[in-house]
Amino acid sequence: MMHMTANDCGMMMGAMGWAMPVIGIALLTLLGLGIASLAKFLFTSR
């Protein structure tokens, strides 16, 4: 029982460690696209 939970926790941590940079890059990309579209909208509306 103890070994199972420890293994699950380790797998979870490994998945998180792998997912964190991917999520970070995705969020930064979305943020960049949002800012770019907003800037384009502001510049073209003027």
Buried (B, 14 or more C-beta within 10 A) or exposed (E): EEEEEEEEEEEEEEEEEEEEEEEEEEEEEEEEEEEEEEEEEEEEEE
